[in-house]
Amino acid sequence: MLHIFNRLKKISIIFIILILTGCKATYNLNIDNTANIKEITEIIEEKKEVFDKKNENLYDVTPSDYLKTDLKWPTPVLKDVEINPYEPIKINNTNYYTKSDLSSYNRIGIRYSYNFKKSEYKKSNILNTCYDYKIIIKDDKIYFKTNSSFKCFDKYKLLEEVTFNLNTTCKVKNNNADKKEEKYIWNITKNNYQNKTIEFELDCQKKQTKKINYYYIIIVVTIYILLIVLIYILAKRKREKNNKI
């Protein structure tokens, strides 16, 4: 499969879309705090007949063969990072997506995942392939907005639809999601992609829980015990006085 890559100076993360017919992509963005942002992209094709059929876009190799090769090939997580086009060797001080094979008997697919530091995410290889966007992270606040229409339908004609999912435990203050279930969902199709933007604002500040003042508890318990002892002593003296009478 090496000759597939020899003509490429850089492999786009979404290049695998070219091997599939009518495939669907799901982009998951998981945010629990501003320190780490997890990105998971899954690309699935469920038309079994295309798996082992040679594809001219891949120099007459099959999608299954390409997938096996792509799983071994390192893909940088940051845009504009060059890779070795001749052999799958990772470069020092360069981070790469973790890849998983999602294929089964009746489908072919791949997953890319990576945990970004907040300073890295604005250079996400996957997201920059399909959108121009900005993200502002300040203190515990996150503001995200795409600045353009979705670009990947124009780049990859065989892509049918994309789902953008935001999974977060942060407070979502503003958003333009299509629907909200357990997550915020944007559906991107060939009918709406030219004016489809994604926007949300998060507040990830954790609620402060009241700290238990153990010193105060000790004082209260001590006073309570002293009162019981005092009541006991007074009651005892009263009984002794009554007995003398």
For each residue, the residues with C-beta under 8 A, 3 or more apart:
1: 4 5 61 65 66 68 69
2: 5 6 86 87
3: 6 7 59
4: 1 7 8 58 59 61 66 69
5: 1 2 8 11 69 73 85 86
6: 2 3 85 86
7: 3 4 85
8: 4 5 11 85
9: 82 85
10: 81 82 83 85
11: 5 8 15 73 75 83 85
12: 15 125 129
13: 41 75 97 112 125 126 129
14: 17 25 43 126 129 130 152 155 156
15: 11 12 18
16: 19 20 43 66 67 70 110
17: 14 20 23 25 43 152 156 158 159
18: 15 57 58 156 158
19: 16 55 57 58 63 66 67
20: 16 17 23 43 45 50 63 108 158
21: 45 47 50 158
22: 45 47 158 160
23: 17 20 43 44 45 158 159 160
24: 43 44 45 160 161 162 163
25: 14 17 41 42 43 44 152 159 161 162 163
26: 41 42 44 162 163 165
27: 39 40 41 126 127 162 163 164 165
28: 38 39 40 41 42 165 167
29: 37 38 39 164 165 166 167
30: 37 38 39 40 167 168
31: 34 37 38 142 166 167 168 170 202 204
32: 36 168 169 170 204
33: 36 140 170 204 206
34: 31 37 118 137 139 140 141 142 204
35: 117 118
36: 32 33 115 116 117 118
37: 29 30 31 34 115 116 117 118 121
38: 28 29 30 31 113 114 115 116
39: 27 28 29 30 112 113 114 116 121 124 126 127
40: 27 28 30 111 112 113
41: 13 25 26 27 28 111 112 113 126
42: 25 26 28 102 109 110 111
43: 14 16 17 20 23 24 25 109 110
44: 23 24 25 26 102 107 108 109
45: 20 21 22 23 24 50 51 63 107 108 109
46: 106 107
47: 21 22 50
48: 51 106 107
49: 53
50: 20 21 45 47 53 55 63 108
51: 45 48 62 63 64 108
52: 62 63 64
53: 49 50 62 63
54: 58 60 61 62
55: 19 50 58 60 61 62 63 66
56: 59 60
57: 18 19
58: 4 18 19 54 55 61 62 63 65 66
59: 3 4 56
60: 54 55 56
61: 1 4 54 55 58 65 66
62: 51 52 53 54 55 58 65 66
63: 19 20 45 50 51 52 53 55 58 66 67 108
64: 51 52 67 68 103 108
65: 1 58 61 62 68 69
66: 1 4 16 19 55 58 61 62 63 69 70
67: 16 19 63 64 70 71 101 103 108 110
68: 1 64 65 71 72
69: 1 4 5 65 66 72 73
70: 16 66 67 73 99 110
71: 67 68 99 101 110
72: 68 69 88
73: 5 11 69 70 83 88
74: 83 88 89 90 96
75: 11 13 83 96 97 99 112 125
76: 81 83 94 95 96 97 125
77: 95 96 97 114 116 120 124 125
78: 81 94 95 120 123 124 125
79: 123 124 125 128 129
80: 123
81: 10 76 78 94 125
82: 9 10
83: 10 11 73 74 75 76 91
84: 87 88 89 91
85: 5 6 7 8 9 10 11
86: 2 5 6
87: 2 84
88: 72 73 74 84
89: 74 84
90: 74 94 96
91: 83 84 94
92:
93:
94: 76 78 81 90 91
95: 76 77 78 114 120
96: 74 75 76 77 90 114
97: 13 75 76 77 112 113 114 125
98: 112 113 114
99: 70 71 75 110 111 112
100: 110 111 113
101: 67 71 109 110
102: 42 44 107 108 109 110 111
103: 64 67 107 108 109 110
104: 107
105:
106: 46 48
107: 44 45 46 48 102 103 104
108: 20 44 45 50 51 63 64 67 102 103
109: 42 43 44 45 101 102 103
110: 16 42 43 67 70 71 99 100 101 102 103
111: 40 41 42 99 100 102
112: 13 39 40 41 75 97 98 99 126
113: 38 39 40 41 97 98 100
114: 38 39 77 95 96 97 98
115: 36 37 38
116: 36 37 38 39 77 120 121 124
117: 35 36 37 120 121
118: 34 35 36 37 121 137
119: 122
120: 77 78 95 116 117 123 124
121: 37 39 116 117 118 124 135
122: 119 134 135
123: 78 79 80 120 128
124: 39 77 78 79 116 120 121 127 128
125: 12 13 75 76 77 78 79 81 97 128 129
126: 13 14 27 39 41 112 129 130
127: 27 39 124 130 131 133
128: 79 123 124 125 131 132 133
129: 12 13 14 79 125 126 151 152 155
130: 14 126 127 150 151 152 155 162
131: 127 128 146 147 148 150 151 198
132: 128 146 147 148 151
133: 127 128 144 145 146 147 148 198
134: 122 144 145 147
135: 121 122 142 143 144
136: 141 142 143 144
137: 34 118 141 142 143
138: 141
139: 34 205
140: 33 34 203 204 205 206
141: 34 136 137 138 201 202 203 204 205
142: 31 34 135 136 137 170 201 202 204
143: 135 136 137 201 202
144: 133 134 135 136 198 199 200 201 202
145: 133 134 197 198 199
146: 131 132 133 150 197 198 199
147: 131 132 133 134 197
148: 131 132 133 151
149: 193 194 195 196 197
150: 130 131 146 153 162 188 193 194 196
151: 129 130 131 132 148 154 155
152: 14 17 25 129 130 155 156 159 162
153: 150 156 157 159 190 193
154: 151
155: 14 129 130 151 152
156: 14 17 18 152 153 159
157: 153
158: 17 18 20 21 22 23
159: 17 23 25 152 153 156 162
160: 22 23 24 189 190
161: 24 25 187 188 189 190
162: 24 25 26 27 130 150 152 159 187 188
163: 24 25 26 27 185 186 187 188
164: 27 29 185 186 187 188 198
165: 26 27 28 29 183 184 185 186
166: 29 31 172 175 177 183 184 185 186 200
167: 28 29 30 31 182 183
168: 30 31 32 172 183 184 202 204
169: 32
170: 31 32 33 142 202 203 204
171: 202 203 204
172: 166 168 175 184 200 201 202
173: 201 202 203
174: 199 200 201
175: 166 172 184 199 200 201
176: 186 197 198 199 200
177: 166 180 184 185 186 200
178: 185 186 187
179: 184 185
180: 177 183 184 185
181: 185
182: 167
183: 165 166 167 168 180
184: 165 166 168 172 175 177 179 180 200
185: 163 164 165 166 177 178 179 180 181
186: 163 164 165 166 176 177 178 196 198
187: 161 162 163 164 178 192
188: 150 161 162 163 164 192 193 196
189: 160 161 192 193
190: 153 160 161 193
191:
192: 187 188 189 195 196
193: 149 150 153 188 189 190 196
194: 149 150
195: 149 192
196: 149 150 186 188 192 193
197: 145 146 147 149 176
198: 131 133 144 145 146 164 176 186
199: 144 145 146 174 175 176
200: 144 166 172 174 175 176 177 184
201: 141 142 143 144 172 173 174 175
202: 31 141 142 143 144 168 170 171 172 173
203: 140 141 170 171 173
204: 31 32 33 34 140 141 142 168 170 171
205: 139 140 141
206: 33 140
207:
208:
209:
210:
211:
212: 217
213: 216 217
214: 217 218
215: 218 219
216: 213 219 220
217: 212 213 214 220 221
218: 214 215 221 222
219: 215 216 222 223
220: 216 217 223 224
221: 217 218 224 225
222: 218 219 225 226
223: 219 220 226 227
224: 220 221 227 228
225: 221 222 228 229
226: 222 223 229 230
227: 223 224 230 231
228: 224 225 231 232
229: 225 226 232 233
230: 226 227 233 234
231: 227 228 234 235
232: 228 229 235 236
233: 229 230 236 237
234: 230 231 237 238
235: 231 232 238 239
236: 232 233 239 240
237: 233 234 240 241
238: 234 235 241 242
239: 235 236 242 243
240: 236 237 243 244
241: 237 238 244 245
242: 238 239 245
243: 239 240
244: 240 241
245: 241 242
